[in-house]
Amino acid sequence: MPRPASEVETARLEARVPVNVYEQMQRAARLRGMTLTGYLLATAGEDARRTVEEADVLRLAAEDQMRFAKALIDPPAPNARLARAAKRHADLIAPR
């Protein structure tokens, strides 16, 4: 269960920005009816979430999705190199 907002752990962030950027962020926050802190949390937080998602999520084109699903459902037979690698692995990791 999420903790109430009053109990959420926070960290301090300080940044020096050009005055014109600061004023523009303040105006944008006012236009959205938000505090500057709220505006920065909303916009930077969303950008951070999107950036991490793009790094963590593998996106495939429809054709590639079909190939992947087919390979899972009906995998190809292992070739000679894979069979040798599996045998080496089994020999190295064999229970003692």
Biopython code that builds the backbone (N, CA, C, O; Angstrom):
import numpy as np
from Bio.PDB.StructureBuilder import StructureBuilder

atoms = [
    (1, "MET", "N", (0.847, -1.175, 0.000)),
    (1, "MET", "CA", (0.000, 0.000, 0.000)),
    (1, "MET", "C", (0.895, 1.241, 0.000)),
    (1, "MET", "O", (1.826, 1.319, 0.801)),
    (2, "PRO", "N", (0.631, 2.223, -0.890)),
    (2, "PRO", "CA", (1.473, 3.423, -0.946)),
    (2, "PRO", "C", (1.377, 4.235, 0.348)),
    (2, "PRO", "O", (0.337, 4.297, 1.003)),
    (3, "ARG", "N", (2.501, 4.845, 0.677)),
    (3, "ARG", "CA", (2.525, 5.705, 1.870)),
    (3, "ARG", "C", (1.867, 7.031, 1.555)),
    (3, "ARG", "O", (1.917, 7.491, 0.414)),
    (4, "PRO", "N", (1.244, 7.660, 2.558)),
    (4, "PRO", "CA", (0.676, 8.998, 2.331)),
    (4, "PRO", "C", (1.766, 9.968, 1.902)),
    (4, "PRO", "O", (2.937, 9.791, 2.239)),
    (5, "ALA", "N", (1.372, 10.992, 1.158)),
    (5, "ALA", "CA", (2.336, 11.964, 0.634)),
    (5, "ALA", "C", (3.169, 12.582, 1.739)),
    (5, "ALA", "O", (4.336, 12.908, 1.522)),
    (6, "SER", "N", (2.594, 12.749, 2.915)),
    (6, "SER", "CA", (3.345, 13.363, 4.009)),
    (6, "SER", "C", (4.463, 12.458, 4.523)),
    (6, "SER", "O", (5.374, 12.933, 5.201)),
    (7, "GLU", "N", (4.407, 11.148, 4.207)),
    (7, "GLU", "CA", (5.423, 10.213, 4.683)),
    (7, "GLU", "C", (6.428, 9.811, 3.600)),
    (7, "GLU", "O", (7.353, 9.047, 3.877)),
    (8, "VAL", "N", (6.263, 10.309, 2.384)),
    (8, "VAL", "CA", (7.147, 9.942, 1.294)),
    (8, "VAL", "C", (8.518, 10.560, 1.519)),
    (8, "VAL", "O", (8.631, 11.754, 1.795)),
    (9, "GLU", "N", (9.551, 9.749, 1.400)),
    (9, "GLU", "CA", (10.918, 10.240, 1.580)),
    (9, "GLU", "C", (11.280, 11.175, 0.427)),
    (9, "GLU", "O", (10.940, 10.900, -0.724)),
    (10, "THR", "N", (11.953, 12.252, 0.723)),
    (10, "THR", "CA", (12.318, 13.216, -0.311)),
    (10, "THR", "C", (13.825, 13.465, -0.292)),
    (10, "THR", "O", (14.519, 13.126, 0.667)),
    (11, "ALA", "N", (14.300, 14.056, -1.358)),
    (11, "ALA", "CA", (15.706, 14.464, -1.472)),
    (11, "ALA", "C", (15.709, 15.885, -2.023)),
    (11, "ALA", "O", (14.777, 16.300, -2.712)),
    (12, "ARG", "N", (16.745, 16.605, -1.718)),
    (12, "ARG", "CA", (16.842, 17.992, -2.171)),
    (12, "ARG", "C", (17.585, 18.041, -3.508)),
    (12, "ARG", "O", (18.556, 17.315, -3.720)),
    (13, "LEU", "N", (17.117, 18.899, -4.393)),
    (13, "LEU", "CA", (17.737, 19.092, -5.699)),
    (13, "LEU", "C", (17.919, 20.587, -5.906)),
    (13, "LEU", "O", (16.968, 21.359, -5.781)),
    (14, "GLU", "N", (19.130, 20.989, -6.218)),
    (14, "GLU", "CA", (19.393, 22.391, -6.502)),
    (14, "GLU", "C", (19.990, 22.489, -7.896)),
    (14, "GLU", "O", (20.758, 21.625, -8.320)),
    (15, "ALA", "N", (19.630, 23.544, -8.596)),
    (15, "ALA", "CA", (20.172, 23.745, -9.939)),
    (15, "ALA", "C", (20.291, 25.236, -10.213)),
    (15, "ALA", "O", (19.430, 26.026, -9.824)),
    (16, "ARG", "N", (21.349, 25.599, -10.875)),
    (16, "ARG", "CA", (21.509, 26.988, -11.309)),
    (16, "ARG", "C", (21.115, 27.022, -12.780)),
    (16, "ARG", "O", (21.663, 26.290, -13.604)),
    (17, "VAL", "N", (20.155, 27.883, -13.090)),
    (17, "VAL", "CA", (19.664, 27.990, -14.468)),
    (17, "VAL", "C", (19.684, 29.453, -14.885)),
    (17, "VAL", "O", (19.611, 30.344, -14.039)),
    (18, "PRO", "N", (19.782, 29.700, -16.176)),
    (18, "PRO", "CA", (19.715, 31.085, -16.645)),
    (18, "PRO", "C", (18.384, 31.722, -16.225)),
    (18, "PRO", "O", (17.352, 31.053, -16.176)),
    (19, "VAL", "N", (18.424, 33.002, -15.929)),
    (19, "VAL", "CA", (17.238, 33.717, -15.451)),
    (19, "VAL", "C", (16.076, 33.565, -16.425)),
    (19, "VAL", "O", (14.939, 33.352, -16.002)),
    (20, "ASN", "N", (16.346, 33.670, -17.717)),
    (20, "ASN", "CA", (15.250, 33.571, -18.688)),
    (20, "ASN", "C", (14.591, 32.188, -18.655)),
    (20, "ASN", "O", (13.378, 32.085, -18.839)),
    (21, "VAL", "N", (15.360, 31.138, -18.426)),
    (21, "VAL", "CA", (14.795, 29.778, -18.324)),
    (21, "VAL", "C", (13.962, 29.665, -17.052)),
    (21, "VAL", "O", (12.867, 29.103, -17.070)),
    (22, "TYR", "N", (14.479, 30.197, -15.954)),
    (22, "TYR", "CA", (13.760, 30.181, -14.686)),
    (22, "TYR", "C", (12.412, 30.899, -14.815)),
    (22, "TYR", "O", (11.384, 30.394, -14.364)),
    (23, "GLU", "N", (12.432, 32.067, -15.427)),
    (23, "GLU", "CA", (11.201, 32.837, -15.589)),
    (23, "GLU", "C", (10.206, 32.105, -16.491)),
    (23, "GLU", "O", (9.000, 32.133, -16.249)),
    (24, "GLN", "N", (10.711, 31.466, -17.506)),
    (24, "GLN", "CA", (9.837, 30.717, -18.410)),
    (24, "GLN", "C", (9.223, 29.519, -17.688)),
    (24, "GLN", "O", (8.046, 29.221, -17.893)),
    (25, "MET", "N", (9.995, 28.828, -16.848)),
    (25, "MET", "CA", (9.458, 27.708, -16.079)),
    (25, "MET", "C", (8.411, 28.194, -15.081)),
    (25, "MET", "O", (7.385, 27.541, -14.890)),
    (26, "GLN", "N", (8.664, 29.330, -14.449)),
    (26, "GLN", "CA", (7.682, 29.887, -13.515)),
    (26, "GLN", "C", (6.380, 30.217, -14.244)),
    (26, "GLN", "O", (5.292, 29.926, -13.746)),
    (27, "ARG", "N", (6.495, 30.818, -15.411)),
    (27, "ARG", "CA", (5.293, 31.164, -16.180)),
    (27, "ARG", "C", (4.533, 29.909, -16.587)),
    (27, "ARG", "O", (3.307, 29.858, -16.485)),
    (28, "ALA", "N", (5.259, 28.905, -17.045)),
    (28, "ALA", "CA", (4.612, 27.649, -17.441)),
    (28, "ALA", "C", (3.889, 27.021, -16.242)),
    (28, "ALA", "O", (2.777, 26.514, -16.384)),
    (29, "ALA", "N", (4.513, 27.055, -15.081)),
    (29, "ALA", "CA", (3.896, 26.503, -13.876)),
    (29, "ALA", "C", (2.613, 27.263, -13.548)),
    (29, "ALA", "O", (1.586, 26.650, -13.254)),
    (30, "ARG", "N", (2.667, 28.589, -13.597)),
    (30, "ARG", "CA", (1.475, 29.404, -13.308)),
    (30, "ARG", "C", (0.362, 29.097, -14.299)),
    (30, "ARG", "O", (-0.802, 28.989, -13.911)),
    (31, "LEU", "N", (0.710, 28.953, -15.585)),
    (31, "LEU", "CA", (-0.298, 28.660, -16.609)),
    (31, "LEU", "C", (-0.989, 27.323, -16.357)),
    (31, "LEU", "O", (-2.153, 27.145, -16.714)),
    (32, "ARG", "N", (-0.276, 26.394, -15.747)),
    (32, "ARG", "CA", (-0.864, 25.095, -15.404)),
    (32, "ARG", "C", (-1.464, 25.084, -14.001)),
    (32, "ARG", "O", (-1.984, 24.062, -13.552)),
    (33, "GLY", "N", (-1.391, 26.216, -13.313)),
    (33, "GLY", "CA", (-1.936, 26.290, -11.966)),
    (33, "GLY", "C", (-1.139, 25.469, -10.964)),
    (33, "GLY", "O", (-1.699, 24.886, -10.036)),
    (34, "MET", "N", (0.175, 25.428, -11.163)),
    (34, "MET", "CA", (1.038, 24.623, -10.315)),
    (34, "MET", "C", (2.118, 25.490, -9.695)),
    (34, "MET", "O", (2.397, 26.595, -10.160)),
    (35, "THR", "N", (2.720, 24.964, -8.634)),
    (35, "THR", "CA", (3.920, 25.603, -8.099)),
    (35, "THR", "C", (5.072, 25.241, -9.022)),
    (35, "THR", "O", (4.968, 24.311, -9.822)),
    (36, "LEU", "N", (6.161, 25.973, -8.909)),
    (36, "LEU", "CA", (7.332, 25.643, -9.724)),
    (36, "LEU", "C", (7.842, 24.253, -9.372)),
    (36, "LEU", "O", (8.211, 23.487, -10.262)),
    (37, "THR", "N", (7.868, 23.919, -8.087)),
    (37, "THR", "CA", (8.306, 22.581, -7.675)),
    (37, "THR", "C", (7.405, 21.513, -8.275)),
    (37, "THR", "O", (7.894, 20.520, -8.814)),
    (38, "GLY", "N", (6.094, 21.708, -8.186)),
    (38, "GLY", "CA", (5.153, 20.734, -8.752)),
    (38, "GLY", "C", (5.321, 20.587, -10.255)),
    (38, "GLY", "O", (5.278, 19.484, -10.799)),
    (39, "TYR", "N", (5.513, 21.730, -10.916)),
    (39, "TYR", "CA", (5.710, 21.713, -12.367)),
    (39, "TYR", "C", (6.976, 20.937, -12.734)),
    (39, "TYR", "O", (6.962, 20.103, -13.639)),
    (40, "LEU", "N", (8.070, 21.221, -12.022)),
    (40, "LEU", "CA", (9.322, 20.533, -12.316)),
    (40, "LEU", "C", (9.214, 19.038, -12.032)),
    (40, "LEU", "O", (9.723, 18.223, -12.800)),
    (41, "LEU", "N", (8.557, 18.677, -10.936)),
    (41, "LEU", "CA", (8.377, 17.253, -10.636)),
    (41, "LEU", "C", (7.556, 16.567, -11.719)),
    (41, "LEU", "O", (7.880, 15.458, -12.143)),
    (42, "ALA", "N", (6.498, 17.225, -12.164)),
    (42, "ALA", "CA", (5.634, 16.626, -13.183)),
    (42, "ALA", "C", (6.359, 16.469, -14.512)),
    (42, "ALA", "O", (6.332, 15.396, -15.115)),
    (43, "THR", "N", (7.004, 17.533, -14.968)),
    (43, "THR", "CA", (7.619, 17.474, -16.294)),
    (43, "THR", "C", (8.912, 16.659, -16.300)),
    (43, "THR", "O", (9.112, 15.825, -17.183)),
    (44, "ALA", "N", (9.784, 16.893, -15.328)),
    (44, "ALA", "CA", (11.040, 16.142, -15.297)),
    (44, "ALA", "C", (10.781, 14.686, -14.927)),
    (44, "ALA", "O", (11.429, 13.782, -15.455)),
    (45, "GLY", "N", (9.836, 14.462, -14.021)),
    (45, "GLY", "CA", (9.513, 13.093, -13.628)),
    (45, "GLY", "C", (8.977, 12.290, -14.798)),
    (45, "GLY", "O", (9.355, 11.133, -14.982)),
    (46, "GLU", "N", (8.099, 12.893, -15.592)),
    (46, "GLU", "CA", (7.538, 12.192, -16.754)),
    (46, "GLU", "C", (8.624, 11.925, -17.794)),
    (46, "GLU", "O", (8.670, 10.844, -18.382)),
    (47, "ASP", "N", (9.492, 12.903, -18.020)),
    (47, "ASP", "CA", (10.579, 12.690, -18.975)),
    (47, "ASP", "C", (11.520, 11.591, -18.481)),
    (47, "ASP", "O", (11.977, 10.767, -19.273)),
    (48, "ALA", "N", (11.807, 11.572, -17.195)),
    (48, "ALA", "CA", (12.677, 10.525, -16.629)),
    (48, "ALA", "C", (12.031, 9.155, -16.784)),
    (48, "ALA", "O", (12.701, 8.195, -17.162)),
    (49, "ARG", "N", (10.719, 9.054, -16.492)),
    (49, "ARG", "CA", (10.015, 7.781, -16.626)),
    (49, "ARG", "C", (10.073, 7.291, -18.076)),
    (49, "ARG", "O", (10.339, 6.118, -18.335)),
    (50, "ARG", "N", (9.819, 8.209, -19.019)),
    (50, "ARG", "CA", (9.820, 7.854, -20.441)),
    (50, "ARG", "C", (11.223, 7.425, -20.896)),
    (50, "ARG", "O", (11.364, 6.462, -21.650)),
    (51, "THR", "N", (12.246, 8.133, -20.442)),
    (51, "THR", "CA", (13.625, 7.802, -20.808)),
    (51, "THR", "C", (14.013, 6.417, -20.312)),
    (51, "THR", "O", (14.611, 5.631, -21.047)),
    (52, "VAL", "N", (13.671, 6.122, -19.066)),
    (52, "VAL", "CA", (13.987, 4.804, -18.497)),
    (52, "VAL", "C", (13.200, 3.717, -19.219)),
    (52, "VAL", "O", (13.741, 2.652, -19.515)),
    (53, "GLU", "N", (11.926, 3.980, -19.503)),
    (53, "GLU", "CA", (11.114, 2.993, -20.210)),
    (53, "GLU", "C", (11.698, 2.685, -21.585)),
    (53, "GLU", "O", (11.749, 1.526, -21.998)),
    (54, "GLU", "N", (12.140, 3.729, -22.294)),
    (54, "GLU", "CA", (12.719, 3.519, -23.621)),
    (54, "GLU", "C", (13.979, 2.660, -23.534)),
    (54, "GLU", "O", (14.262, 1.881, -24.445)),
    (55, "ALA", "N", (14.731, 2.797, -22.452)),
    (55, "ALA", "CA", (15.948, 2.002, -22.288)),
    (55, "ALA", "C", (15.634, 0.573, -21.864)),
    (55, "ALA", "O", (16.366, -0.353, -22.211)),
    (56, "ASP", "N", (14.547, 0.390, -21.115)),
    (56, "ASP", "CA", (14.228, -0.926, -20.547)),
    (56, "ASP", "C", (13.308, -1.781, -21.409)),
    (56, "ASP", "O", (13.333, -3.007, -21.310)),
    (57, "VAL", "N", (12.500, -1.151, -22.251)),
    (57, "VAL", "CA", (11.489, -1.888, -23.007)),
    (57, "VAL", "C", (11.974, -2.103, -24.436)),
    (57, "VAL", "O", (12.358, -1.160, -25.128)),
    (58, "LEU", "N", (11.949, -3.340, -24.852)),
    (58, "LEU", "CA", (12.317, -3.686, -26.217)),
    (58, "LEU", "C", (11.064, -3.632, -27.080)),
    (58, "LEU", "O", (10.095, -4.339, -26.806)),
    (59, "ARG", "N", (11.072, -2.818, -28.099)),
    (59, "ARG", "CA", (9.913, -2.689, -28.984)),
    (59, "ARG", "C", (10.263, -3.336, -30.317)),
    (59, "ARG", "O", (11.328, -3.095, -30.887)),
    (60, "LEU", "N", (9.344, -4.161, -30.798)),
    (60, "LEU", "CA", (9.561, -4.867, -32.055)),
    (60, "LEU", "C", (8.489, -4.471, -33.065)),
    (60, "LEU", "O", (7.339, -4.219, -32.703)),
    (61, "ALA", "N", (8.880, -4.422, -34.321)),
    (61, "ALA", "CA", (7.914, -4.212, -35.396)),
    (61, "ALA", "C", (7.019, -5.453, -35.469)),
    (61, "ALA", "O", (7.397, -6.520, -34.984)),
    (62, "ALA", "N", (5.849, -5.318, -36.065)),
    (62, "ALA", "CA", (4.885, -6.422, -36.127)),
    (62, "ALA", "C", (5.510, -7.675, -36.740)),
    (62, "ALA", "O", (5.294, -8.779, -36.241)),
    (63, "GLU", "N", (6.277, -7.515, -37.810)),
    (63, "GLU", "CA", (6.906, -8.668, -38.462)),
    (63, "GLU", "C", (7.898, -9.352, -37.514)),
    (63, "GLU", "O", (7.959, -10.580, -37.456)),
    (64, "ASP", "N", (8.663, -8.564, -36.784)),
    (64, "ASP", "CA", (9.617, -9.124, -35.825)),
    (64, "ASP", "C", (8.897, -9.805, -34.660)),
    (64, "ASP", "O", (9.367, -10.825, -34.156)),
    (65, "GLN", "N", (7.768, -9.252, -34.232)),
    (65, "GLN", "CA", (6.975, -9.895, -33.183)),
    (65, "GLN", "C", (6.519, -11.278, -33.623)),
    (65, "GLN", "O", (6.556, -12.233, -32.846)),
    (66, "MET", "N", (6.092, -11.376, -34.870)),
    (66, "MET", "CA", (5.636, -12.673, -35.402)),
    (66, "MET", "C", (6.791, -13.670, -35.453)),
    (66, "MET", "O", (6.617, -14.831, -35.082)),
    (67, "ARG", "N", (7.962, -13.237, -35.905)),
    (67, "ARG", "CA", (9.133, -14.130, -35.942)),
    (67, "ARG", "C", (9.499, -14.612, -34.542)),
    (67, "ARG", "O", (9.796, -15.789, -34.339)),
    (68, "PHE", "N", (9.474, -13.692, -33.582)),
    (68, "PHE", "CA", (9.829, -14.031, -32.206)),
    (68, "PHE", "C", (8.837, -15.054, -31.641)),
    (68, "PHE", "O", (9.240, -16.055, -31.048)),
    (69, "ALA", "N", (7.546, -14.797, -31.829)),
    (69, "ALA", "CA", (6.523, -15.718, -31.332)),
    (69, "ALA", "C", (6.670, -17.083, -31.985)),
    (69, "ALA", "O", (6.553, -18.106, -31.310)),
    (70, "LYS", "N", (6.924, -17.116, -33.285)),
    (70, "LYS", "CA", (7.098, -18.396, -33.990)),
    (70, "LYS", "C", (8.301, -19.154, -33.438)),
    (70, "LYS", "O", (8.243, -20.371, -33.264)),
    (71, "ALA", "N", (9.389, -18.438, -33.163)),
    (71, "ALA", "CA", (10.582, -19.087, -32.625)),
    (71, "ALA", "C", (10.323, -19.650, -31.231)),
    (71, "ALA", "O", (10.891, -20.680, -30.869)),
    (72, "LEU", "N", (9.471, -18.988, -30.444)),
    (72, "LEU", "CA", (9.123, -19.510, -29.118)),
    (72, "LEU", "C", (8.225, -20.739, -29.224)),
    (72, "LEU", "O", (8.394, -21.710, -28.486)),
    (73, "ILE", "N", (7.271, -20.684, -30.151)),
    (73, "ILE", "CA", (6.304, -21.780, -30.309)),
    (73, "ILE", "C", (6.950, -22.992, -30.982)),
    (73, "ILE", "O", (6.721, -24.134, -30.584)),
    (74, "ASP", "N", (7.747, -22.726, -31.990)),
    (74, "ASP", "CA", (8.367, -23.808, -32.770)),
    (74, "ASP", "C", (9.852, -23.496, -32.952)),
    (74, "ASP", "O", (10.269, -23.085, -34.035)),
    (75, "PRO", "N", (10.658, -23.690, -31.893)),
    (75, "PRO", "CA", (12.069, -23.302, -31.990)),
    (75, "PRO", "C", (12.824, -24.162, -32.997)),
    (75, "PRO", "O", (12.523, -25.344, -33.163)),
    (76, "PRO", "N", (13.803, -23.565, -33.664)),
    (76, "PRO", "CA", (14.613, -24.348, -34.605)),
    (76, "PRO", "C", (15.489, -25.342, -33.844)),
    (76, "PRO", "O", (15.788, -25.147, -32.665)),
    (77, "ALA", "N", (15.890, -26.396, -34.525)),
    (77, "ALA", "CA", (16.781, -27.389, -33.911)),
    (77, "ALA", "C", (18.136, -26.734, -33.649)),
    (77, "ALA", "O", (18.585, -25.905, -34.442)),
    (78, "PRO", "N", (18.788, -27.095, -32.552)),
    (78, "PRO", "CA", (20.103, -26.508, -32.276)),
    (78, "PRO", "C", (21.121, -26.916, -33.333)),
    (78, "PRO", "O", (21.146, -28.060, -33.787)),
    (79, "ASN", "N", (21.961, -25.955, -33.715)),
    (79, "ASN", "CA", (23.017, -26.290, -34.669)),
    (79, "ASN", "C", (24.199, -26.906, -33.909)),
    (79, "ASN", "O", (24.156, -27.027, -32.685)),
    (80, "ALA", "N", (25.233, -27.288, -34.624)),
    (80, "ALA", "CA", (26.373, -27.992, -34.023)),
    (80, "ALA", "C", (27.075, -27.110, -32.976)),
    (80, "ALA", "O", (27.458, -27.601, -31.914)),
    (81, "ARG", "N", (27.241, -25.838, -33.266)),
    (81, "ARG", "CA", (27.927, -24.948, -32.307)),
    (81, "ARG", "C", (27.152, -24.835, -30.999)),
    (81, "ARG", "O", (27.743, -24.847, -29.919)),
    (82, "LEU", "N", (25.834, -24.727, -31.095)),
    (82, "LEU", "CA", (25.024, -24.623, -29.885)),
    (82, "LEU", "C", (25.079, -25.936, -29.103)),
    (82, "LEU", "O", (25.153, -25.921, -27.874)),
    (83, "ALA", "N", (25.045, -27.060, -29.798)),
    (83, "ALA", "CA", (25.127, -28.362, -29.117)),
    (83, "ALA", "C", (26.465, -28.485, -28.381)),
    (83, "ALA", "O", (26.494, -28.953, -27.242)),
    (84, "ARG", "N", (27.579, -28.070, -29.014)),
    (84, "ARG", "CA", (28.891, -28.126, -28.348)),
    (84, "ARG", "C", (28.926, -27.211, -27.128)),
    (84, "ARG", "O", (29.452, -27.585, -26.080)),
    (85, "ALA", "N", (28.364, -26.009, -27.268)),
    (85, "ALA", "CA", (28.344, -25.068, -26.155)),
    (85, "ALA", "C", (27.519, -25.621, -25.000)),
    (85, "ALA", "O", (27.906, -25.471, -23.841)),
    (86, "ALA", "N", (26.403, -26.249, -25.293)),
    (86, "ALA", "CA", (25.564, -26.829, -24.245)),
    (86, "ALA", "C", (26.304, -27.958, -23.539)),
    (86, "ALA", "O", (26.204, -28.099, -22.320)),
    (87, "LYS", "N", (27.042, -28.758, -24.296)),
    (87, "LYS", "CA", (27.801, -29.852, -23.679)),
    (87, "LYS", "C", (28.912, -29.292, -22.789)),
    (87, "LYS", "O", (29.109, -29.773, -21.673)),
    (88, "ARG", "N", (29.643, -28.276, -23.276)),
    (88, "ARG", "CA", (30.697, -27.656, -22.460)),
    (88, "ARG", "C", (30.110, -27.076, -21.169)),
    (88, "ARG", "O", (30.682, -27.229, -20.090)),
    (89, "HIS", "N", (28.980, -26.420, -21.297)),
    (89, "HIS", "CA", (28.321, -25.848, -20.136)),
    (89, "HIS", "C", (27.944, -26.945, -19.132)),
    (89, "HIS", "O", (28.192, -26.815, -17.933)),
    (90, "ALA", "N", (27.350, -28.010, -19.634)),
    (90, "ALA", "CA", (26.946, -29.117, -18.761)),
    (90, "ALA", "C", (28.153, -29.737, -18.076)),
    (90, "ALA", "O", (28.081, -30.100, -16.903)),
    (91, "ASP", "N", (29.268, -29.862, -18.799)),
    (91, "ASP", "CA", (30.490, -30.430, -18.201)),
    (91, "ASP", "C", (31.056, -29.522, -17.113)),
    (91, "ASP", "O", (31.561, -30.007, -16.101)),
    (92, "LEU", "N", (30.973, -28.204, -17.318)),
    (92, "LEU", "CA", (31.505, -27.252, -16.345)),
    (92, "LEU", "C", (30.608, -27.122, -15.115)),
    (92, "LEU", "O", (31.095, -26.937, -13.999)),
    (93, "ILE", "N", (29.331, -27.216, -15.321)),
    (93, "ILE", "CA", (28.377, -26.960, -14.255)),
    (93, "ILE", "C", (27.829, -28.255, -13.647)),
    (93, "ILE", "O", (26.931, -28.214, -12.806)),
    (94, "ALA", "N", (28.348, -29.359, -14.056)),
    (94, "ALA", "CA", (27.842, -30.669, -13.576)),
    (94, "ALA", "C", (27.891, -30.722, -12.037)),
    (94, "ALA", "O", (28.847, -30.255, -11.419)),
    (95, "PRO", "N", (26.838, -31.301, -11.435)),
    (95, "PRO", "CA", (26.824, -31.437, -9.961)),
    (95, "PRO", "C", (28.001, -32.284, -9.494)),
    (95, "PRO", "O", (28.392, -33.242, -10.161)),
    (96, "ARG", "N", (28.553, -31.928, -8.360)),
    (96, "ARG", "CA", (29.706, -32.658, -7.833)),
    (96, "ARG", "C", (29.322, -33.480, -6.665)),
    (96, "ARG", "O", (30.166, -34.166, -6.089)),
]
sb = StructureBuilder()
sb.init_structure("model")
sb.init_model(0)
sb.init_chain("A")
sb.init_seg("    ")
for serial, (resi, resn, name, xyz) in enumerate(atoms, 1):
    if name == "N":
        sb.init_residue(resn, " ", resi, " ")
    sb.init_atom(name, np.array(xyz, "f"), 0.0, 1.0, " ", f" {name:<3s}", serial, name[0])
structure = sb.get_structure()
